[in-house]
Amino acid sequence: MAGTQPEIRTFLCRSDNIGVLIRDPATGACAAIDVPEAAPVLRTLAETGWRLTDILVTHRHADHIEGIPEVKRATGARVTAPAKAAGAVPDVDVTVSEGDTVRVGDLVAQVWETPGHCADHVTYWFREAGIVFAGDTLFTLGCGRVMESPPETLWHSLTRFLALPDETQVFSGHDYVLANARFALAADPANANVKARMVDAERAQREGRFLIPSALGTEKATNPFLRSTEPALARSVDLTPGGDPTAVFVALRAWKNRF
C-alpha cells in the first residue's frame, strides 16, 4: 500500500476486548480505537512512549467506551464518535457520519456507517495503509450479534468489506476467534482453509496470542458469514445453492446464536 505505514499495537482489555493504538510515525499522532478499559491503554502508551492525540469510537456500547473519561483526562485526546451515538459516548469532541474522513496525523480514514450490531456503528477504513477497524461488525471468522436491526442490515454492512482488497488487515473489537472457528467448522466442514484456521486458533490460545488482525482474503476464504454467497454455506442451512445470499446469512446468524 502507498503512503505512510502506521505503527500499531494490539492488546487485551477486559476479558476479550481488543485494544488498539495506531500511530503515524511521520507526525507522532496516535489514536486509540475505542477505549474498552483505561488501564491497558495507558500502560501501552507508557511502554511505547507514544502520545495519544485521538480516540476513534466505533459504537456506543459500554465495553467500548467506558475507559474514555479516564484516558481523556490523562492525555487530552480528541474524541471522535459516530453522530448517531454522540449522546451516549462521553466527552465527545467531533462527530462523524457516512462519507466523512478522519485524520491521525498524515493517516486518513474514511468513515463507513455499518449498522447491524447496533444502529450507530461505524467502521474506519485507512485505505492508503490497507487497514480497516471493524469494531463489532466483522470479527476474525465471525460477525457481530444483531441487536438493533433486522439481520439483513448487518449483511448489507458486511458486503462492503467484500469489496476491499484481499491484503486489507481487519482489526476487530473482540477476540472470539476460537468460538468462531468452531462454528465455522460446523457450518463449512469440508473447507480445508477453515480446518487450518482452527489449528491456528488453538495454537494462538495456547500461546496467549490472538489472530487479530486478519487479512481480508483469509476471511473471504474461511469466515462463514462472508461466504454466504457460497453453495456449501447454503446447503449447510438447508437452502438452495444459488439463491439469495441474504437468506443464507440470516440463517447462519440464527444458527450461530444457538451454537
NUVONU-570738 format. One line per 2 residues: number of its first residue (from 1); their letters; for each residue x, y, z of N, C-alpha, C. Coordinates in Angstrom, 2 decimals, padded with zeros to 5 digits. Atoms other than C-alpha are relative to their C-alpha. Example, Ala and Ser with C-alpha at 12.3 -4.5 7.8 and 13.67 -1.06 7.14 Angstrom:
BEGIN
1> AS> 000.89,-001.19,000.00,012.30,-004.50,007.80,000.90,001.20,000.00; -000.82,-001.19,-000.06,013.67,-001.06,007.14,-000.77,001.09,000.73
END
This chain:
BEGIN
1> MA> 000.84,-001.19,000.00,000.00,000.00,000.00,000.88,001.26,000.00; -000.74,-001.25,000.08,001.09,003.54,-000.70,-000.19,000.79,001.28
3> GT> 000.19,-000.90,-001.12,001.51,006.28,001.83,000.74,-000.44,001.25; -000.65,000.26,-001.27,002.72,006.38,005.39,-000.53,-001.29,000.61
5> QP> 000.41,001.23,-000.67,002.67,002.99,007.09,000.00,000.22,001.51; 000.09,-000.28,-001.43,001.45,003.26,010.67,000.68,-001.04,000.85
7> EI> -000.41,000.94,-001.03,002.81,001.66,013.78,-001.25,-000.37,000.79; 001.22,000.46,-000.66,000.20,-000.45,015.59,000.35,-000.92,001.17
9> RT> -000.09,000.92,-001.14,-000.08,-002.13,018.98,-001.40,-000.52,000.31; 001.26,000.60,-000.45,-002.85,-004.54,019.94,000.22,-000.65,001.35
11> FL> -000.14,000.52,-001.36,-003.53,-005.70,023.48,-001.40,-000.33,000.52; 001.28,000.44,-000.55,-006.24,-007.32,025.56,-000.52,001.02,001.01
13> CR> 000.70,-000.81,-000.99,-008.77,-005.24,027.51,-001.16,-000.83,000.54; 001.09,000.75,-000.61,-011.40,-006.51,029.92,000.30,-001.49,-000.14
15> SD> -000.26,001.43,000.14,-011.83,-010.25,029.25,000.31,-000.40,-001.43; -000.23,000.42,001.38,-011.92,-010.39,025.46,-000.04,001.16,-000.99
17> NI> -000.08,-001.14,000.93,-011.93,-006.85,024.01,001.43,000.17,-000.49; -001.30,-000.29,000.58,-009.08,-005.91,021.72,000.23,001.50,000.01
19> GV> -000.41,-001.39,000.05,-007.41,-002.58,022.40,000.99,000.20,-001.13; -000.91,-000.30,001.11,-005.59,-000.92,019.51,000.48,001.44,000.10
21> LI> -000.58,-001.32,000.22,-003.24,002.02,019.19,000.59,000.03,-001.40; -000.57,-000.19,001.33,-002.36,003.31,015.72,000.71,001.34,-000.01
23> RD> -000.85,-001.21,-000.06,000.45,005.85,015.34,000.58,000.32,-001.37; -000.64,-000.50,001.21,001.63,007.93,012.42,001.45,000.37,000.33
25> PA> -001.39,-000.30,-000.38,005.44,007.84,012.63,000.50,001.32,-000.55; -000.46,-001.26,000.59,005.76,010.94,010.45,-000.31,001.19,000.89
27> TG> 000.42,-001.15,-000.80,003.91,013.23,012.85,-000.05,-000.29,001.50; 000.13,000.37,-001.41,003.74,011.30,016.13,-001.44,-000.07,000.48
29> AC> 001.41,000.09,-000.39,-000.08,011.48,016.15,-000.36,-001.46,000.24; 000.32,001.37,-000.40,-001.62,008.42,017.78,-001.47,-000.06,000.42
31> AA> 001.41,000.17,-000.35,-005.18,007.15,018.12,-000.23,-001.34,000.66; 000.55,001.25,-000.53,-006.88,004.54,020.26,-001.30,-000.27,-000.72
33> ID> 001.28,000.40,000.57,-009.66,002.63,018.57,-000.85,-000.51,001.16; 000.79,000.26,-001.20,-012.29,002.66,021.32,000.91,000.00,001.24
35> VP> -000.74,000.16,-001.26,-011.26,002.55,024.99,-000.84,-000.91,000.89; 000.78,000.93,-000.81,-012.76,-000.60,026.49,000.33,000.08,001.49
37> EA> -000.50,-000.04,-001.38,-010.68,-000.14,029.63,001.20,000.95,000.01; -001.04,-001.03,000.02,-008.39,002.72,030.59,001.40,-000.55,000.27
39> AP> -001.33,000.40,-000.45,-005.52,000.90,032.32,000.85,-000.62,-001.10; -000.85,000.56,001.04,-004.32,-001.23,029.37,000.43,001.03,-001.05
41> VL> -000.36,-001.04,000.97,-004.42,001.79,027.04,001.12,000.87,000.57; -001.01,-000.86,-000.61,-002.44,003.97,029.44,001.32,-000.76,000.19
43> RT> -001.21,000.80,-000.16,000.01,001.14,030.14,000.75,-000.15,-001.33; -000.64,000.15,001.31,000.67,000.60,026.42,000.60,001.32,-000.47
45> LA> -000.58,-001.31,000.31,001.18,004.33,025.93,001.31,000.21,000.75; -001.21,-000.16,-000.80,003.72,004.31,028.76,001.12,-000.89,-000.52
47> ET> -001.02,000.94,000.51,005.51,001.26,027.33,000.61,000.47,-001.31; -000.48,-000.41,001.32,005.78,002.73,023.85,000.57,001.41,-000.01
49> GW> -000.38,-001.40,000.01,006.32,006.35,024.80,-000.82,000.83,-000.97; 000.83,-000.73,000.95,003.59,007.33,022.34,-000.89,001.00,000.73
51> RL> 000.88,-001.03,-000.54,001.45,010.43,022.91,-001.36,-000.11,-000.68; 001.33,000.19,000.58,-002.27,009.86,022.43,-000.61,001.34,-000.38
53> TD> 000.63,-001.23,000.48,-003.90,012.55,020.31,-001.48,-000.18,-000.31; 001.36,000.23,000.46,-007.16,010.87,019.29,-000.56,-001.30,000.56
55> IL> 000.75,001.22,-000.30,-009.78,008.34,020.31,-001.09,-000.11,-001.05; 000.99,000.23,001.05,-011.86,006.92,017.46,-000.98,-001.06,000.49
57> VT> 001.02,000.88,-000.58,-015.10,005.36,018.70,-000.77,-000.68,-001.13; 000.76,000.74,001.01,-016.78,002.61,016.67,-001.49,-000.05,000.32
59> HR> 001.41,000.04,-000.38,-020.04,002.43,018.67,-000.13,000.23,001.50; 000.25,-000.54,-001.34,-021.65,003.36,021.95,-000.02,-001.04,001.11
61> HA> 000.12,001.01,-001.05,-021.67,000.01,023.82,001.05,000.20,001.08; -000.83,-000.34,-001.16,-020.21,000.30,027.30,001.37,-000.65,-000.05
63> DH> -001.29,000.68,000.00,-017.46,-002.25,026.73,000.96,000.56,-001.05; -000.89,-000.68,000.94,-016.02,000.03,024.04,000.30,001.44,000.39
65> IE> -000.15,-001.44,-000.30,-016.30,003.44,025.70,000.25,000.31,001.47; 000.01,-000.36,-001.42,-016.17,003.13,029.47,001.34,000.53,000.51
67> GI> -001.29,-000.54,-000.41,-012.44,003.94,029.67,000.30,001.38,-000.54; -000.29,-001.29,000.64,-012.75,007.15,027.67,000.25,001.14,000.99
69> PE> -000.23,-001.17,-000.87,-013.12,009.68,030.54,001.38,000.00,000.66; -001.30,000.05,-000.66,-010.01,008.48,032.37,001.14,000.25,-000.98
71> VK> -001.07,-000.18,000.98,-007.89,008.31,029.23,000.02,001.43,-000.53; 000.03,-001.40,000.46,-009.06,011.71,028.04,000.58,000.94,001.05
73> RA> -000.58,-000.84,-001.06,-008.21,013.25,031.41,001.52,-000.12,000.03; -001.44,000.23,-000.08,-004.74,011.71,031.28,000.75,000.52,-001.21
75> TG> -000.71,-000.29,001.24,-003.94,012.57,027.67,-000.49,001.24,-000.73; 000.58,-001.10,000.77,-006.24,015.32,026.43,-000.39,-000.37,-001.40
77> AR> 000.29,000.45,001.36,-007.01,013.21,023.37,-001.37,000.48,-000.46; 001.26,-000.39,000.62,-009.74,014.36,021.00,-000.85,-001.25,-000.25
79> VT> 000.89,001.15,000.14,-012.74,012.01,021.00,-000.90,000.20,-001.21; 000.84,000.01,001.20,-014.38,011.26,017.64,-000.96,-001.18,000.11
81> AP> 001.01,001.04,-000.19,-017.64,009.31,017.77,-001.05,000.08,-001.11; 001.09,-000.05,000.98,-020.49,008.34,015.47,-001.04,001.05,000.40
83> AK> 001.00,-001.01,-000.28,-023.00,011.16,015.18,-001.25,-000.61,000.63; 001.20,000.66,-000.52,-025.80,008.69,015.90,000.18,-000.48,001.44
85> AA> -000.27,000.45,-001.37,-024.13,007.78,019.21,000.48,001.12,000.90; -000.67,-001.09,-000.72,-022.96,011.21,020.32,-000.56,000.21,001.40
87> GA> 000.58,-000.22,-001.30,-025.39,011.45,023.19,000.32,-001.06,001.02; -000.29,001.11,-000.89,-024.25,008.14,024.65,001.48,-000.20,000.25
89> VP> -001.45,000.13,-000.14,-020.47,008.50,024.31,000.51,001.17,000.81; -000.47,-001.10,-000.83,-018.67,010.53,026.98,001.06,000.86,-000.68
91> DV> -001.09,-000.92,000.34,-016.53,013.59,026.28,000.25,000.13,-001.50; -000.17,-000.06,001.45,-017.17,013.73,022.52,000.40,001.40,-000.44
93> DV> -000.43,-001.26,000.59,-015.35,016.46,020.60,-000.46,000.15,-001.45; 000.33,-000.02,001.43,-016.15,015.53,016.99,-000.95,-001.16,-000.28
95> TV> 000.86,001.10,000.44,-018.97,013.50,015.42,000.17,-000.22,-001.50; -000.20,000.37,001.40,-018.78,011.65,012.12,-001.15,-000.87,-000.47
97> SE> 001.04,000.78,000.66,-021.17,010.05,009.67,000.55,-000.58,-001.30; -000.38,000.62,001.26,-021.06,008.11,006.41,000.66,001.00,-000.94
99> GD> -000.69,-000.82,000.98,-018.53,009.54,003.96,000.96,001.03,000.58; -000.95,-000.92,-000.60,-016.67,011.70,006.46,001.40,-000.62,000.02
101> TV> -001.36,000.49,-000.17,-012.91,011.42,006.89,000.53,000.46,001.34; -000.71,-000.38,-001.21,-010.77,011.45,009.99,001.49,-000.11,-000.26
103> RV> -001.45,000.00,000.17,-007.07,012.15,010.30,000.68,-000.32,001.33; -000.92,000.23,-001.11,-004.46,010.78,012.65,001.37,000.38,-000.54
105> GD> -001.19,-000.50,000.68,-001.53,012.91,011.63,-000.22,-000.02,-001.50; 000.13,000.11,001.46,-000.98,012.12,007.96,-000.82,-001.22,-000.43
107> LV> 000.83,001.16,000.31,-003.05,008.94,008.17,-001.45,000.44,-000.15; 001.37,-000.42,000.30,-006.51,009.34,006.67,-000.91,-001.22,-000.06
109> AQ> 000.97,001.07,000.03,-009.53,007.14,007.27,-001.33,000.50,-000.52; 001.37,-000.26,000.42,-012.88,007.06,005.56,-000.94,-000.63,001.01
111> VW> 000.99,000.50,-000.94,-015.90,006.62,007.82,-001.13,-000.69,-000.77; 001.17,000.73,000.51,-018.47,003.97,006.92,-001.00,-000.15,001.13
113> ET> 001.03,000.43,-000.92,-021.75,003.61,008.72,-000.30,-001.47,-000.27; 000.16,001.46,000.16,-022.01,-000.15,009.30,-000.95,-000.52,001.08
115> PG> 000.96,000.45,-001.01,-025.19,-000.77,011.31,-000.28,-001.49,-000.09; 000.34,001.42,-000.07,-026.43,-004.18,012.32,000.20,-000.50,001.40
117> HC> -000.25,000.32,-001.40,-024.73,-004.95,015.59,-000.70,001.01,000.88; 000.80,-001.06,-000.61,-026.14,-001.61,016.71,-000.18,001.09,-001.05
119> AD> 000.40,-000.95,001.03,-027.69,001.30,014.88,001.05,001.07,-000.29; -000.94,-001.11,000.15,-024.83,003.76,015.41,001.41,-000.43,-000.42
121> HV> -001.36,000.52,000.23,-021.86,001.55,014.48,000.64,000.63,-001.24; -000.78,-000.42,001.16,-019.16,002.96,012.22,001.29,-000.81,-000.08
123> TY> -001.27,000.66,000.28,-016.04,001.48,010.65,000.96,001.05,-000.54; -001.02,-000.94,000.47,-012.78,003.34,009.98,000.92,-000.73,-000.98
125> WF> -000.80,000.63,001.04,-011.07,002.41,006.71,001.15,000.92,-000.39; -001.22,-000.71,000.38,-007.49,003.62,006.33,000.48,-000.60,-001.32
127> RE> -000.22,000.59,001.33,-007.29,002.99,002.59,001.48,-000.07,-000.35; -001.40,-000.02,000.42,-003.69,004.05,001.98,000.83,-001.00,000.80
129> AG> -000.74,000.93,-000.86,-002.45,001.93,004.89,-000.49,-001.44,-000.16; 000.53,001.34,000.17,-004.62,-001.04,003.93,-000.51,-000.61,001.30
131> IV> 000.46,000.42,-001.33,-006.23,-001.25,007.38,-001.45,000.42,000.17; 001.37,-000.35,-000.32,-009.85,-001.36,008.48,-000.29,-000.40,001.44
133> FA> 000.38,000.26,-001.39,-011.10,-001.08,012.06,-001.51,-000.25,000.02; 001.36,000.44,000.22,-014.33,-003.04,012.03,-000.84,-000.06,001.27
135> GD> 000.76,000.03,-001.25,-015.32,-002.87,015.70,-000.69,-001.34,000.20; 000.76,001.23,-000.22,-018.08,-005.40,016.36,-000.87,-000.36,-001.20
137> TL> 000.71,000.39,001.22,-019.29,-005.64,012.76,000.57,-001.29,-000.56; -000.68,001.16,000.58,-016.74,-008.11,011.39,001.08,-000.47,000.95
139> FT> -001.02,000.61,-000.85,-014.69,-010.47,013.54,000.83,-000.98,-000.81; -000.73,001.12,000.57,-011.96,-012.93,012.67,-000.89,-001.24,000.07
141> LG> 000.84,001.20,000.13,-014.03,-015.92,011.45,-001.44,000.19,000.46; 001.35,-000.20,-000.48,-017.26,-014.29,012.57,-000.51,001.39,-000.30
143> CG> 000.57,-001.34,000.12,-019.50,-011.24,012.76,-000.73,000.32,001.29; 000.66,-000.42,-001.22,-021.29,-009.27,015.43,-001.39,-000.59,000.15
145> RV> 001.37,000.40,-000.27,-024.51,-010.31,017.07,-000.94,001.15,-000.39; 000.97,-001.01,000.41,-027.52,-008.49,015.64,-000.82,000.41,001.22
147> ME> 000.65,-000.46,-001.22,-029.01,-006.31,018.37,-001.07,001.05,-000.22; 000.91,-001.13,000.13,-030.90,-003.33,016.96,-000.58,000.16,-001.41
149> SP> 000.47,-000.13,001.37,-031.95,-004.09,013.41,-000.31,-001.40,-000.53; 000.13,001.31,000.65,-033.05,-006.89,011.11,001.38,-000.53,-000.39
151> PE> -001.31,000.53,000.39,-030.17,-009.26,010.33,000.42,000.38,-001.41; -000.33,-000.43,001.36,-030.38,-008.18,006.71,000.85,001.27,-000.01
153> TL> -000.78,-001.24,-000.10,-028.95,-004.83,007.81,001.48,-000.29,000.22; -001.40,000.37,-000.24,-025.79,-006.46,009.12,000.61,-000.62,-001.25
155> WH> -000.52,000.59,001.24,-025.41,-008.49,005.92,000.39,001.11,-000.98; -000.34,-001.11,000.90,-025.53,-005.26,003.90,001.30,000.66,000.43
157> SL> -001.25,-000.59,-000.48,-022.80,-003.81,006.12,001.20,-000.88,-000.32; -001.12,000.92,000.25,-020.64,-006.91,005.72,000.39,-000.04,-001.48
159> TR> -000.33,000.05,001.42,-020.87,-006.81,001.92,000.97,001.11,-000.39; -000.92,-001.08,000.32,-018.93,-003.56,001.97,001.45,-000.46,000.16
161> FL> -001.36,000.51,-000.21,-015.88,-005.39,003.32,000.44,-000.90,-001.16; -000.34,000.92,001.09,-016.05,-007.90,000.47,000.62,000.73,-001.19
163> AL> -000.54,-000.77,001.12,-015.15,-005.12,-001.96,001.42,000.48,000.23; -001.35,-000.47,-000.30,-011.86,-004.32,-000.22,001.05,-001.00,-000.49
165> PD> -001.06,000.91,000.46,-008.52,-005.78,-001.39,000.27,-001.11,001.02; -000.25,001.15,-000.86,-007.60,-009.20,-000.02,001.06,000.26,001.05
167> ET> -001.09,-000.23,-000.94,-004.50,-007.84,001.68,-000.40,000.95,001.13; 000.47,-000.90,-001.07,-006.55,-005.43,003.83,000.04,-000.71,001.34
169> QV> -000.09,000.56,-001.34,-005.87,-006.04,007.51,-001.21,000.45,000.82; 001.23,-000.28,-000.73,-009.06,-006.29,009.57,000.25,-000.11,001.50
171> FS> -000.09,-000.02,-001.46,-008.93,-005.28,013.23,-001.41,000.00,000.56; 001.34,000.11,-000.58,-011.99,-006.38,015.18,000.05,000.31,001.48
173> GH> 000.10,-000.51,-001.36,-013.23,-005.40,018.61,000.10,-001.03,001.10; -000.05,001.05,-001.02,-013.15,-008.77,020.37,000.81,-001.19,-000.51
175> DY> -000.66,001.26,000.31,-011.15,-011.98,020.48,-000.98,-001.14,000.27; 000.93,001.13,-000.05,-013.84,-014.57,019.76,000.47,-001.11,-000.95
177> VL> -000.48,000.80,001.11,-011.60,-016.49,017.38,-000.26,-001.49,000.19; 000.14,001.44,-000.19,-011.71,-019.95,018.94,-001.46,-000.43,-000.12
179> AN> 001.43,000.32,000.11,-015.51,-019.98,019.35,-000.47,000.16,-001.44; 000.39,-000.20,001.39,-015.91,-018.57,015.85,000.54,-001.11,-000.90
181> AR> -000.57,001.08,000.80,-013.59,-021.24,014.43,-000.82,-001.28,000.15; 000.83,001.19,-000.21,-015.70,-023.98,015.98,-001.28,000.07,-000.81
183> FA> 001.22,-000.14,000.79,-018.82,-022.58,014.37,000.32,-000.10,-001.49; -000.37,000.07,001.42,-017.05,-022.14,011.02,000.19,-001.43,-000.44
185> LA> -000.16,001.42,000.32,-016.10,-025.82,011.10,-001.34,-000.71,-000.11; 001.32,000.62,000.06,-019.68,-026.81,011.83,-000.76,000.41,-001.25
187> AD> 000.75,-000.52,001.15,-021.04,-024.62,009.03,000.64,-000.35,-001.33; -000.75,000.17,001.25,-018.34,-025.35,006.44,001.02,-001.12,000.19
189> PA> -000.92,001.06,-000.45,-016.87,-028.76,007.42,000.97,-000.51,-001.05; -000.90,000.50,001.05,-015.31,-029.59,004.04,001.06,001.01,-000.41
191> NA> -000.90,-001.08,000.38,-013.36,-026.33,003.86,001.36,-000.21,000.67; -001.33,000.26,-000.54,-009.66,-027.16,004.27,000.61,001.25,000.63
193> NV> -000.52,-001.25,-000.57,-008.87,-023.49,004.92,-000.54,000.22,001.41; 000.57,-000.14,-001.33,-011.24,-023.49,007.89,000.68,-000.96,000.98
195> KA> -000.68,000.97,-000.86,-009.63,-026.64,009.28,001.37,000.52,000.42; -001.32,-000.55,-000.32,-006.22,-024.98,009.08,-000.12,001.19,000.94
197> RM> 000.21,-001.16,-000.86,-007.59,-021.85,010.70,-000.34,-000.42,001.43; 000.30,000.53,-001.33,-008.93,-023.92,013.59,001.29,-000.36,000.72
199> VD> -001.30,000.34,-000.58,-005.42,-025.23,014.18,000.72,001.27,000.44; -000.63,-001.28,-000.35,-004.12,-021.65,014.12,-000.63,000.59,001.26
201> AE> 000.70,-000.57,-001.15,-006.78,-020.56,016.63,000.37,-000.73,001.28; -000.36,000.77,-001.19,-005.97,-023.38,019.04,001.44,000.29,000.42
203> RA> -001.39,-000.31,-000.32,-002.25,-022.64,018.81,000.11,001.39,000.61; -000.03,-001.35,-000.53,-002.84,-018.94,019.40,-000.48,000.04,001.45
205> QR> 000.49,000.02,-001.38,-004.85,-019.70,022.53,001.06,-000.58,000.94; -001.04,000.59,-000.85,-002.10,-021.95,023.90,001.14,000.97,000.24
207> EG> -001.14,-000.90,-000.08,000.50,-019.27,023.23,-000.37,001.38,000.52; 000.42,-001.29,-000.53,-001.57,-016.40,024.64,-000.05,001.10,-001.02
209> RF> 000.10,-000.98,001.08,-001.96,-014.67,021.28,-001.45,000.06,-000.49; 001.28,-000.01,000.69,-004.98,-013.62,019.22,000.24,000.25,-001.48
211> LI> -000.16,-000.08,001.45,-005.48,-013.81,015.48,-000.66,001.28,-000.53; 000.49,-001.31,000.39,-006.19,-010.12,015.10,001.21,000.91,-000.13
213> PS> 000.91,-000.06,001.14,-005.67,-008.53,012.66,-000.01,-001.28,-000.81; 000.11,001.10,000.94,-006.75,-010.95,009.99,-000.07,000.58,-001.41
215> AL> 000.06,-000.47,001.38,-006.18,-010.50,006.26,-001.39,-000.26,-000.57; 001.35,000.15,000.52,-009.46,-009.94,004.46,-000.09,-001.19,-000.96
217> GT> 000.01,001.16,000.89,-008.50,-012.55,001.87,-000.19,-001.30,000.78; 000.19,001.17,-000.86,-008.26,-015.11,004.68,-001.43,-000.08,000.48
219> EK> 001.40,-000.01,-000.43,-011.67,-014.04,005.95,-000.93,-000.43,-001.13; 000.84,000.40,001.14,-013.17,-014.42,002.48,000.04,-001.50,-000.22
221> AT> -000.16,001.43,000.20,-011.84,-017.98,002.42,-000.52,-000.84,001.15; 000.30,000.80,-001.20,-012.85,-019.01,005.95,-001.18,000.49,000.83
223> NP> 001.06,-000.55,-000.85,-015.46,-016.72,007.52,-001.36,-000.38,-000.58; 001.25,000.47,000.60,-018.86,-018.39,007.02,-000.97,001.12,-000.34
225> FL> 000.94,-001.09,000.26,-020.74,-015.09,007.20,000.36,000.76,-001.26; -000.41,-000.61,001.26,-018.68,-013.56,004.39,-000.17,-000.95,-001.17
227> RS> 000.14,001.02,001.04,-019.19,-016.80,002.46,-001.47,-000.39,-000.22; 001.42,000.30,000.15,-022.98,-016.58,002.44,-000.43,-000.14,-001.46
229> TE> 000.28,000.18,001.43,-022.82,-016.48,-001.37,000.40,-001.38,-000.51; -000.56,001.27,000.44,-021.15,-019.91,-001.49,-001.03,-001.14,000.13
231> PA> 000.95,001.12,-000.06,-023.17,-023.07,-002.30,000.12,-000.85,001.25; -000.19,000.85,-001.18,-021.65,-025.00,000.60,-000.70,000.57,001.22
233> LA> 000.65,-000.62,-001.16,-022.98,-022.50,003.12,-001.51,-000.01,-000.14; 001.45,000.12,000.20,-026.44,-022.50,001.55,-000.46,-001.40,000.39
235> RS> 000.39,001.38,-000.34,-026.55,-026.28,001.85,000.06,-000.24,001.50; -000.15,000.24,-001.44,-025.40,-026.10,005.47,-001.20,000.50,000.80
237> VD> 001.21,-000.50,-000.68,-028.59,-024.18,006.37,-001.26,-000.43,-000.76; 001.14,000.60,000.70,-030.84,-026.27,004.10,-000.70,000.96,-000.95
239> LT> 000.54,-000.86,001.04,-031.28,-023.61,001.45,000.58,-000.39,-001.34; -000.43,000.38,001.35,-030.95,-023.98,-002.31,001.19,000.83,-000.43
241> PG> -001.16,-000.77,000.48,-027.49,-023.02,-003.62,-000.39,000.88,-001.18; 000.28,-000.93,001.07,-027.54,-020.03,-005.92,-001.15,000.94,000.29
243> GD> 001.09,-000.88,-000.38,-030.39,-018.35,-004.09,000.50,001.29,000.63; -000.31,-001.29,-000.60,-030.44,-015.14,-002.09,001.02,-000.17,001.13
245> PT> -000.99,000.14,-001.08,-027.23,-014.86,000.00,-000.46,000.64,001.30; 000.52,-000.62,-001.22,-029.11,-012.63,002.42,-000.71,-001.04,000.87
247> AV> 000.72,001.05,-000.74,-031.32,-015.57,003.40,000.99,-000.96,000.64; -001.02,000.89,-000.56,-028.23,-017.72,003.89,000.63,000.65,001.22
249> FV> -000.59,-000.70,-001.14,-026.66,-015.09,006.13,-000.95,000.00,001.20; 000.97,-000.05,-001.09,-029.84,-014.73,008.19,-000.08,-001.35,000.70
251> AL> 000.05,001.34,-000.59,-029.97,-018.49,008.71,001.27,-000.34,000.76; -001.28,000.24,-000.69,-026.28,-018.69,009.60,000.07,000.77,001.32
253> RA> -000.06,-000.80,-001.23,-026.58,-015.85,012.12,-000.93,-000.58,001.08; 000.92,000.62,-000.96,-029.60,-017.52,013.75,000.60,-001.28,000.58
255> WK> -000.65,001.22,-000.45,-027.67,-020.80,013.94,001.11,000.33,001.00; -001.09,-000.38,-000.90,-024.67,-019.09,015.50,-000.55,000.46,001.36
257> NR> 000.60,-000.42,-001.26,-026.96,-017.53,018.13,-000.31,-001.19,000.91; 000.36,001.20,-000.78,-027.93,-021.06,019.21,001.20,-000.90,000.24
259> F> -001.13,000.93,000.03,-024.48,-022.62,018.77,000.72,-000.08,001.34
END
